[in-house]
Amino acid sequence: MKLKFVRNQWFTSLLIAALAQCVAAAVAQAQPSFYQGKTVTLIQGRDPGGTGDLRTKAVGHFLQKYLPGSPTVIMEYMPGAGGRKAANHLFRVAKNDGLTIGNPSVGMVSSAILGETGVQYDIDKFFYLGSPYSTYHAVFLTRKEAGLNTIAKLQAATGVRIGAQSVGFVTYNEGRLFAYILGLKEPRFIAAFGGAELDPALFRGEIDGRATGTDSLTQRPSEWLGKNSPVDYHAIVEVPKGDKNPHFPGIPELDTFAKTDLERKVIHLARSFRIAGTPFVLPPGTPKDRVEIMQAAFRKTFQDPEFLKEYRKSTGDDATPLLPEHHEKAIRDIPRDREVIEVFKQLVGAGPLPKR
């Protein structure tokens, strides 16, 4: 009887394995049939032409390669409210059939954690597909002709005009963070530009300074990084802390200007938002099999050496991918300290900066 039981158990295991192979083969055959000849729409929460757009396009090119059936991937731009407009659309309006994905910008995460007005989505209900980077360096710079070439001059000036995109967008949030920690006097924030419009506005004298990512600066002519640079660099935020950018040696880390433990925690929260990268997401309710297909395509994209080369060529920086299986955890691990959140909410809002 024992031998019969073992044989039956072996036969059952063999049958299950065979059925699993049949199911896998059927799914593999079904995948191309769904995506074949289809169009996948990738909604960006930004204007075209900026660094974020370049990052997303680099991903989109390879996504078309790795999705079964090689569907066409097109970009749709939906700027506004620091990524909230695009995130709300993906959560409430977009079809959850696996043909619409989004990259609303890093602001979608911070806005939800901070409980900002206008958030009509739940970040815990999106399906996360990963991000092409999890390291980042933000710098604060001013136009050399403004004559603010030292921290002392910058802190002594009143009403420095800081350019950004919309309120809540990452360029705005980081500009406000720098102004707050550096102790600028009555800075003016002009959140009225598309990503590609900020540098021309800077050199026309419409603004005095701005925050930006170092990856966008390495795309500029080489003199931006030399002694004859048309801008002065004042401070940098390393994400994660201690990750040095070889193109910007000697620029002080923003932490060195913090006066209190609370201010250091505020900078840490900003870093945590950045470590989550710029999330690629699928709307809630997307069928599980299509979520898995899409996650597999993103995983293959981020692990493709040719993608890493193209990303560097497009953005001037190295990709540091956050794979789908790690992305949700990165967002879940963002600090939720109430006091820090309240200060950060003032920081990224439209009102006066928090008092120091």
VEXVEX-993568 format. One line per field, with one value per residue (C-alpha): residue number from 1; residue in three letters; x negated, y negated, z. Coordinates in steps of 0.001 Angstrom, whole numbers, plus 500000, padded with zeros to 6 digits. Each point is the difference from the previous one (the first is absolute). Layout:
REM VEXVEX-993568
num = NUM	...
residuo = ALA	...
X = X	...
Y = Y	...
Z = Z	...
END
This chain:
REM VEXVEX-993568
num = 1	2	3	4	5	6	7	8	9	10	11	12	13	14	15	16	17	18	19	20	21	22	23	24	25	26	27	28	29	30	31	32	33	34	35	36	37	38	39	40	41	42	43	44	45	46	47	48	49	50	51	52	53	54	55	56	57	58	59	60	61	62	63	64	65	66	67	68	69	70	71	72	73	74	75	76	77	78	79	80	81	82	83	84	85	86	87	88	89	90	91	92	93	94	95	96	97	98	99	100	101	102	103	104	105	106	107	108	109	110	111	112	113	114	115	116	117	118	119	120	121	122	123	124	125	126	127	128	129	130	131	132	133	134	135	136	137	138	139	140	141	142	143	144	145	146	147	148	149	150	151	152	153	154	155	156	157	158	159	160	161	162	163	164	165	166	167	168	169	170	171	172	173	174	175	176	177	178	179	180	181	182	183	184	185	186	187	188	189	190	191	192	193	194	195	196	197	198	199	200	201	202	203	204	205	206	207	208	209	210	211	212	213	214	215	216	217	218	219	220	221	222	223	224	225	226	227	228	229	230	231	232	233	234	235	236	237	238	239	240	241	242	243	244	245	246	247	248	249	250	251	252	253	254	255	256	257	258	259	260	261	262	263	264	265	266	267	268	269	270	271	272	273	274	275	276	277	278	279	280	281	282	283	284	285	286	287	288	289	290	291	292	293	294	295	296	297	298	299	300	301	302	303	304	305	306	307	308	309	310	311	312	313	314	315	316	317	318	319	320	321	322	323	324	325	326	327	328	329	330	331	332	333	334	335	336	337	338	339	340	341	342	343	344	345	346	347	348	349	350	351	352	353	354	355	356
residuo = MET	LYS	LEU	LYS	PHE	VAL	ARG	ASN	GLN	TRP	PHE	THR	SER	LEU	LEU	ILE	ALA	ALA	LEU	ALA	GLN	CYS	VAL	ALA	ALA	ALA	VAL	ALA	GLN	ALA	GLN	PRO	SER	PHE	TYR	GLN	GLY	LYS	THR	VAL	THR	LEU	ILE	GLN	GLY	ARG	ASP	PRO	GLY	GLY	THR	GLY	ASP	LEU	ARG	THR	LYS	ALA	VAL	GLY	HIS	PHE	LEU	GLN	LYS	TYR	LEU	PRO	GLY	SER	PRO	THR	VAL	ILE	MET	GLU	TYR	MET	PRO	GLY	ALA	GLY	GLY	ARG	LYS	ALA	ALA	ASN	HIS	LEU	PHE	ARG	VAL	ALA	LYS	ASN	ASP	GLY	LEU	THR	ILE	GLY	ASN	PRO	SER	VAL	GLY	MET	VAL	SER	SER	ALA	ILE	LEU	GLY	GLU	THR	GLY	VAL	GLN	TYR	ASP	ILE	ASP	LYS	PHE	PHE	TYR	LEU	GLY	SER	PRO	TYR	SER	THR	TYR	HIS	ALA	VAL	PHE	LEU	THR	ARG	LYS	GLU	ALA	GLY	LEU	ASN	THR	ILE	ALA	LYS	LEU	GLN	ALA	ALA	THR	GLY	VAL	ARG	ILE	GLY	ALA	GLN	SER	VAL	GLY	PHE	VAL	THR	TYR	ASN	GLU	GLY	ARG	LEU	PHE	ALA	TYR	ILE	LEU	GLY	LEU	LYS	GLU	PRO	ARG	PHE	ILE	ALA	ALA	PHE	GLY	GLY	ALA	GLU	LEU	ASP	PRO	ALA	LEU	PHE	ARG	GLY	GLU	ILE	ASP	GLY	ARG	ALA	THR	GLY	THR	ASP	SER	LEU	THR	GLN	ARG	PRO	SER	GLU	TRP	LEU	GLY	LYS	ASN	SER	PRO	VAL	ASP	TYR	HIS	ALA	ILE	VAL	GLU	VAL	PRO	LYS	GLY	ASP	LYS	ASN	PRO	HIS	PHE	PRO	GLY	ILE	PRO	GLU	LEU	ASP	THR	PHE	ALA	LYS	THR	ASP	LEU	GLU	ARG	LYS	VAL	ILE	HIS	LEU	ALA	ARG	SER	PHE	ARG	ILE	ALA	GLY	THR	PRO	PHE	VAL	LEU	PRO	PRO	GLY	THR	PRO	LYS	ASP	ARG	VAL	GLU	ILE	MET	GLN	ALA	ALA	PHE	ARG	LYS	THR	PHE	GLN	ASP	PRO	GLU	PHE	LEU	LYS	GLU	TYR	ARG	LYS	SER	THR	GLY	ASP	ASP	ALA	THR	PRO	LEU	LEU	PRO	GLU	HIS	HIS	GLU	LYS	ALA	ILE	ARG	ASP	ILE	PRO	ARG	ASP	ARG	GLU	VAL	ILE	GLU	VAL	PHE	LYS	GLN	LEU	VAL	GLY	ALA	GLY	PRO	LEU	PRO	LYS	ARG
X = 500000	497164	498396	503317	500382	496517	500671	503314	498336	497256	502581	502007	496887	499090	503511	499961	496632	501248	503126	497910	497860	503115	501413	496679	499873	503585	499254	496875	502061	502766	497646	499072	503606	501108	497266	499475	501057	501032	498871	498724	500428	497404	501329	497381	500801	497725	499363	497930	496341	498658	497751	502966	501309	496606	499929	503506	499365	496900	502173	502820	497719	498948	503443	501244	497221	500833	503792	501311	501278	497926	502926	499542	499129	501056	499511	502759	499176	502208	498105	501530	500119	496624	501096	503361	501986	498481	500211	503679	500708	498256	501839	503498	500359	497456	501039	498468	499545	496193	499741	499576	497022	498837	496949	501608	496667	498512	502433	502872	498429	499184	503411	501756	497774	500407	503772	499991	503257	501069	498709	502740	497904	498626	496317	500426	502453	497867	497975	496339	497777	496709	497914	496892	498138	499817	497022	500188	498166	501783	498055	500925	498464	500184	499208	496434	501064	502209	496814	500983	496865	499619	502312	499520	501144	502904	501148	499579	502130	503725	502642	497913	502245	500089	501514	501891	502770	503413	500546	499372	497748	496584	498104	502253	499726	496219	499616	502048	497961	496725	501355	501263	496869	497593	501906	500837	501737	503521	499339	502504	501148	501095	501708	500948	497664	499824	496900	498299	500804	498129	496445	500975	501937	496916	497740	502571	499923	503623	498838	496816	499679	501545	499676	499345	498635	496361	500934	501607	496882	497689	501996	498965	496846	496841	499321	502929	497740	496757	498503	501786	503421	502826	501489	498867	500714	500836	501151	500846	502314	498616	502502	499147	497847	496316	500446	497545	500352	496541	501077	500776	497148	499718	503627	501225	502738	503198	499875	497033	502273	502684	500204	502290	500840	503418	498393	497813	503114	501674	497044	500143	503683	499157	497340	502496	502381	497175	498823	503442	499015	502616	502477	501389	503436	503027	503527	501749	502018	497658	500254	497318	498615	499487	498366	497554	499349	499308	497786	497989	499529	498764	497689	498463	499682	498143	497648	499189	496426	501158	502620	497312	497940	502933	501105	496564	499871	503415	499735	496266	500301	499789	503228	500414	503193	502508	501563	503760	499590	498127	502017	503032	497726	498118	503262	501242	496754	500327	499953	503402	498948	502915	497930	497629	502903	501646	496810	499513	503580	499306	496774	501582	503142	500736	499756	497005	497113	500027	498383	496556
Y = 500000	497660	500581	499340	496744	498830	500838	498156	497012	500034	500253	497109	497799	500842	499154	496670	499119	500879	497914	497071	500203	500061	496952	498136	500835	498838	496713	499501	500474	497730	497118	499066	500404	497329	497414	500778	496977	498035	496580	499464	496429	498733	496943	497596	497451	497367	497871	501429	499127	500181	502596	501950	500329	501291	502621	501183	500171	502114	502495	499864	500990	503233	500689	500386	502546	502142	499961	503155	499167	496763	497551	496351	497831	496349	497106	497797	496910	498918	497382	498324	499965	501659	503265	500139	499321	503000	502213	499110	500833	503369	500843	498799	499766	502117	503450	502801	502337	500033	497558	496847	499466	496855	498120	497106	498763	500451	497338	502508	501841	496955	498422	503149	500482	496341	500079	497123	498633	501336	503535	502342	503148	502549	500751	503411	501112	499370	502841	498973	500779	498542	496911	499479	498386	500088	497693	496289	496751	496664	496740	496379	497555	496322	498070	498685	496555	499743	499603	502555	502079	500788	501339	496762	497876	502328	499812	496226	499385	499318	501267	502442	501216	503782	501597	503265	501909	500272	499862	503512	500978	501288	496940	497805	502212	500220	496273	499324	502536	498336	496528	501125	501814	497419	497243	497732	496698	499699	502061	499729	503191	499768	503284	499204	501885	503240	502095	498862	496325	499616	499543	497425	498102	500113	498462	497406	498766	500941	502100	499989	503664	503431	503543	502786	503512	500447	502434	497147	497848	502606	499647	496352	498784	500997	496445	500372	502231	497999	496806	497954	501336	497465	501016	500235	503180	499597	503307	503574	502710	503514	502836	502218	497952	500581	500766	497530	498640	499802	497126	497740	500336	497598	498832	500143	502489	498292	501846	497842	496931	501591	498453	502448	503696	499133	498361	503057	502208	497780	500516	503743	500079	498248	502640	502782	498621	499954	503554	501136	498566	498982	502876	501755	501270	501885	498968	501928	502946	500871	503790	501912	501728	496665	498513	502915	499618	496284	500488	502621	497595	497242	502440	501086	496363	498942	502995	499501	498663	498151	498159	498929	498602	498175	498593	498529	498609	498388	498661	499663	502109	503671	501913	501443	502031	500768	503289	500601	502369	497338	496966	500549	500591	496750	498077	501903	499160	496205	498373	498854	497780	497583	496974	500390	500404	496795	497997	501647	499153	496306	500347	501309	497874	496634	497990	498591	502292	501555	497937	501136
Z = 500000	500798	496586	498300	501918	499007	496344	500079	501620	497375	497204	501493	500242	496428	498840	501841	498479	496526	500476	501240	496855	497844	501788	499673	496297	499552	501797	497912	496844	501300	500831	496422	498897	502487	499360	496315	497958	503107	501179	503549	501226	502480	501844	501317	502696	498465	496923	497131	499644	503553	501598	501353	496462	498803	502767	499161	496254	500595	501875	497438	497138	501707	501400	496447	499466	503020	500057	498260	496542	499847	500319	499088	503033	499812	502415	501323	502085	502883	502047	503006	503813	500447	498404	501800	496839	498217	503104	500523	496367	500256	503224	499100	496207	498106	498827	502038	497047	500013	497091	502097	502271	501721	501180	501887	501546	503446	501260	499937	502958	502117	499390	501232	503067	500934	499519	497522	498649	496642	500623	498808	499874	502448	499402	501635	497298	496928	498506	499986	497030	501211	499307	497848	502877	503772	500462	499323	500578	500171	499901	500589	497544	499126	496851	500241	498804	503099	502060	502653	499741	503729	502674	501966	497044	499339	503628	500108	496899	500349	497596	497970	497149	499811	496906	499909	498327	501656	503758	501303	497106	501024	498706	502149	503092	499797	499359	503141	501989	499030	500750	503425	501161	498519	501797	497054	500757	498602	496877	497159	498322	496383	499136	496429	497677	498079	500601	496790	500715	503280	498717	497335	502695	502222	497354	498963	503591	500723	502950	502077	500872	499996	501298	497529	499726	499123	497248	498069	500444	498533	496780	499738	498221	501876	501209	502413	502085	499705	501373	497358	500933	499446	503358	503619	501964	503680	501524	499083	501358	499719	499560	501765	502350	499360	496304	498451	496488	498384	497737	502964	502513	502900	500049	503615	500871	501106	503344	501003	500063	502234	503440	501781	500080	498558	496977	499453	500144	497402	497661	500714	499021	496736	499355	500706	497391	497470	500760	498830	496619	497459	500221	496967	500983	498744	501047	502788	498747	497142	499442	501876	496921	498203	503098	499987	496270	500424	503056	498118	497076	502328	501776	496679	498919	503147	499741	496317	499512	496884	502064	502468	497102	498435	503353	500621	496466	500389	503550	500624	503144	500875	500537	503492	499495	502710	498922	500355	502954	501982	499010	502201	503011	499348	500153	503040	501857	499587	503502	501290	502947	500502	501113	497065	497584	501235	499401	496611	499020	500638	498098	496791	500189	498440	503237	501904	500873	503505	502719	501134
END
